[in-house]
Amino acid sequence: MSLTLSLIAALLYTGAAWRAAGAARSHRLSQRLLVPAALTLHAVALLQQTLVGKELHMGVGEAASLLAWLSALMLWVSCLREPLQALGVVNYPFTALCALWPALTRGDSNPIPLDDWRLGVHIVLSLLSAGLLTLAAIHALAIAILDRVLHRPDSIALAGRLPPLQTMEKLLFQLIFVGFFLLSLTLCSGLLILADLHGEHLAQLILTASAWLIFSVLLWGRLRYGWRGRTAIRWALSGYATLVAAYFGSKLVLEQIFNIHWS
């Protein structure tokens, strides 16, 4: 059942991306119908894949699918206020692929009991922060592409269909600021529930703290020196790459190479 839902959601995401690449009048169909339907079906499939009774099944595929769903949701909400539909050309195909990942692979993941409310809070905070920062990373890539387009005279028509660069940079730092705040709460809640800091937990904590430090430097540079453009993009993508390594890198090495599962 989850495979069927994921497949339909992926097709809807693909249609939304195609609409986002088209004329402005086609955005309304995507915003009002295609994306909400894709998000709903994707969410139902995720619930079936991850929640079994009072246990959470969260492998690499499920985590990637959930983070992609959160980033697509936040883009859809952002499009209600700002003309950012063009970002769907990148975001929605990425989300479509991630939606199919857990349905096709069905990876082995040890169930995590959700009896402790502190663990539930930690998981929610970590997913929300990662979802926001995922969208921020996609946003940073879009800004880099737009910056290149603006420096090419033969791409004036394409630039006219994209949001203003200042609007995109403003939204980028809004996403990073909120994501940084949630990431700070994630670190605090993680310290409360980790009884020991050995092995995989220590590696994850160090990498997550490193990502937090990179984003804090970026925000400080923005407030103190007005960092923008390529400098901001490099710092944002470096922080996101470190955050991805904190979860996916260590998790892939432990599960696929050493056959050790997080619990």
KEGU-406914 format. One record per residue (C-alpha): residue number from 1; x, y, z. Coordinates in steps of 0.5 Angstrom, whole numbers, plus 2048, in hexadecimal, padded with zeros to 3 digits. Layout:
BEGIN
vexti:X:Y:Z
NUM:X:Y:Z
...
***
This chain:
BEGIN
vexti:X:Y:Z
1:800:800:800
2:806:805:802
3:809:803:7FB
4:803:805:7F7
5:802:80C:7FB
6:809:80E:7FB
7:809:80C:7F3
8:803:811:7F2
9:806:816:7F7
10:80C:816:7F2
11:808:817:7EC
12:805:81D:7EF
13:80B:820:7F1
14:80E:81F:7EA
15:808:822:7E7
16:809:828:7EC
17:810:829:7EA
18:80E:829:7E3
19:809:82E:7E4
20:80E:832:7E8
21:812:833:7E2
22:80C:835:7DE
23:808:83C:7DD
24:806:83F:7E4
25:7FF:83E:7E3
26:801:836:7E3
27:803:837:7EA
28:7FC:838:7ED
29:7FA:831:7EB
30:801:82E:7EE
31:800:833:7F5
32:7F9:831:7F6
33:7F8:82A:7F4
34:7FE:826:7F2
35:803:828:7F7
36:7FE:827:7FD
37:7FC:820:7FA
38:803:81E:7FA
39:804:820:801
40:7FE:81D:804
41:800:816:800
42:807:816:802
43:805:818:809
44:800:812:809
45:806:80D:806
46:80B:810:80B
47:806:80E:811
48:806:807:80F
49:80D:806:80E
50:80F:809:814
51:80A:808:81A
52:808:801:81C
53:805:802:822
54:809:805:827
55:80F:804:824
56:813:808:81F
57:816:805:819
58:81B:80A:816
59:820:808:811
60:824:80C:80C
61:81F:80C:807
62:819:80E:80C
63:81E:813:80E
64:81F:816:808
65:818:816:805
66:816:819:80C
67:81B:81F:80B
68:819:820:804
69:811:820:806
70:813:825:80B
71:817:829:806
72:811:829:800
73:80C:82B:806
74:810:831:808
75:811:833:801
76:809:832:7FF
77:808:837:805
78:80D:83C:803
79:80A:83C:7FC
80:803:83F:800
81:807:845:801
82:80D:846:7FC
83:80D:844:7F5
84:812:83E:7F6
85:80F:839:7F2
86:815:839:7ED
87:819:835:7F3
88:814:82F:7F2
89:818:82D:7EC
90:81D:82B:7F0
91:81A:829:7F7
92:814:825:7F4
93:818:820:7F0
94:81D:81F:7F6
95:817:81E:7FA
96:814:819:7F5
97:81A:815:7F5
98:81A:815:7FD
99:813:813:7FD
100:814:80D:7F9
101:81B:80B:7FD
102:818:807:803
103:812:804:7FF
104:817:801:7FA
105:81D:7FF:7FF
106:819:7FD:805
107:820:7FE:809
108:821:7FA:810
109:820:7FF:816
110:820:7FD:81D
111:819:800:820
112:81A:805:825
113:815:805:82B
114:811:80C:82C
115:80F:80B:833
116:814:811:835
117:810:818:834
118:817:81B:834
119:81A:816:82E
120:813:818:82A
121:815:820:82B
122:81C:81F:829
123:81A:81B:823
124:815:820:821
125:81A:826:822
126:81F:823:81E
127:81B:821:818
128:818:828:818
129:81F:82B:818
130:822:827:813
131:81B:828:80E
132:81C:82F:80F
133:824:82F:80E
134:823:82A:808
135:81E:830:804
136:823:835:806
137:829:831:803
138:824:830:7FC
139:823:837:7FD
140:82A:839:7FD
141:82B:835:7F7
142:826:839:7F3
143:829:83F:7F5
144:830:83D:7F2
145:82C:83B:7EC
146:829:842:7EC
147:82F:845:7ED
148:832:842:7E7
149:82C:843:7E3
150:82C:84B:7E4
151:833:84B:7E2
152:831:848:7DB
153:82E:84D:7D6
154:82B:847:7D2
155:827:845:7D8
156:823:84B:7D9
157:81C:848:7D8
158:81E:842:7DD
159:820:847:7E2
160:819:84B:7E1
161:816:844:7E3
162:81A:843:7EA
163:818:847:7F0
164:81C:84D:7F2
165:823:84C:7F5
166:822:850:7FB
167:81C:84D:7FC
168:81F:846:7FC
169:825:848:800
170:820:84B:805
171:81C:844:806
172:823:840:806
173:825:844:80C
174:81E:843:80F
175:81E:83B:80E
176:825:83B:811
177:823:83F:817
178:81D:83B:819
179:821:834:817
180:827:837:81B
181:822:838:821
182:81F:831:821
183:826:82E:820
184:828:831:826
185:822:82E:82A
186:824:827:827
187:82B:827:82A
188:828:829:830
189:822:824:830
190:828:81F:82E
191:82C:820:834
192:826:81E:838
193:825:818:835
194:82C:815:834
195:82E:811:83A
196:835:810:837
197:839:813:831
198:83D:80D:82E
199:83D:80B:827
200:838:80D:822
201:834:812:827
202:83B:816:828
203:83C:816:821
204:835:819:820
205:836:81E:825
206:83C:820:823
207:83A:821:81C
208:834:824:81E
209:837:829:822
210:83C:82B:81D
211:836:82C:818
212:833:831:81D
213:83A:834:81E
214:83A:836:816
215:833:838:816
216:835:83D:81C
217:83B:840:819
218:836:841:812
219:831:845:816
220:836:849:81A
221:83A:84B:814
222:833:84D:811
223:831:851:817
224:838:854:818
225:83B:854:811
226:835:854:80C
227:837:84D:809
228:833:84B:803
229:834:848:7FC
230:839:843:7FB
231:83C:844:802
232:835:842:805
233:834:83D:800
234:83B:839:802
235:83A:83A:809
236:832:837:809
237:834:831:804
238:83A:82F:809
239:836:82F:80F
240:830:82B:80C
241:836:826:809
242:838:825:810
243:831:824:813
244:830:81F:80D
245:836:81C:80F
246:834:81C:817
247:82E:817:815
248:82F:814:80E
249:836:813:80E
250:837:810:815
251:831:80C:814
252:833:809:80D
253:83A:807:80F
254:837:804:816
255:831:800:812
256:834:7FE:80C
257:83B:7FD:80D
258:83B:7FB:815
259:834:7F8:815
260:833:7FC:81B
261:82C:7FF:81C
262:82A:806:820
263:825:804:826
***
